[in-house]
Structures are given as C-alpha cells and as structure tokens.
Amino acid sequence: MRGLAETFAGRIEVVELNFDDRGLDDARRQLGITSQAQYVLVNAAGEVVGRWWGVINEAALTEDLEALLLT
C-alpha cells in the first residue's frame, strides 16, 4: 500500500488503521472492517466504493483508483 500511497500522493489519501489498536474500533466499525488484511476505498463523499480482502493485485487496484479519480 505504501507504493500506491506514493503513486497517488496529493490525489488520494491513504490511511492505515492498525487492527490491533483498540482506539480505532469506532473507525473500523464505521467502515465495516472486520478482519486484518481488509482494504476499503472511500470516495470524497465518504461512501464506500470498493472493498478487498487478503493480498491485493496492485495493478488492478491502480486501475480502480484511477477510475475513481475520473468520477
């Protein structure tokens, strides 16, 4: 994810939530994150527009992020 954060710097904000940090329970609950290695894509309006689990295909995710930027 850090590579994508660098690629999209200034255009997309990447936020990492440590699953073991109990202080982030409300944020995880709000986003519907229920397990580790879960990724949520939220648009500028705060709507969840994508969700992935496990290992992410960086090329496919890059396409999804580029598409989101066009909307």
N, C-alpha and C positions, 0 to 999 in steps of 0.2 A: 504494500500500500504506500510505502514511503516514496517509491519511484513514481507512482501516479500522483501523489501529492506534489512532487516537484514538477512533473509534466504539466499539471493543471494549475500551478501556483498563480494566484491572482484571479483565477476564473472559477475555481471550485474550492471550497473549504473542506478539508479532510479532518475529521475529528475521530480520535481513537479513544474508546471507552474501555478501561481495564475491567474485565468481567469480575475480577476478584475484589474490586473496590466497592464496598457496600455503600459508600457515599454517592455512588452513581446509580443506585437502584431505581430511583424515580425516572431518570433519563432513559435507562434501559426499558423500563416498563412502558413509558410513553412511546418509545419506538418499536415495542413488541419484540425486543431482543431477549431470547430465552436460553441461549447457549453460547458457548465460545465459538470462535471462527464463524461468526454471523456478521453479515455486512448489510447495511441499509443505505439506500440512496434516497435523499430527501431533496425536493426541489425548493426553489426560493419561497414558495408559498407555505412551506412546512409540510407538504404532502409526501408520503412515502410512495416513490415511483419505481423502486426496484429493491429486490432482496435476494441475497445469495448466502449459501452455507458452504463451509469447507474451503477447499483450495479453489482459488479464483483464477480463471483464464484472463490474464492481463490484457491480451489483445481484444477479447470480446468485451471486457469491461471498459476499455478505452473507447470502443465504438459506442457503447451505451452512454458514456459520459459526453462524448462529442454530440450525440443526438440530443441529449438533454440540454446542452448549451444552445442548440438551434431552436428550442421551443420557447 
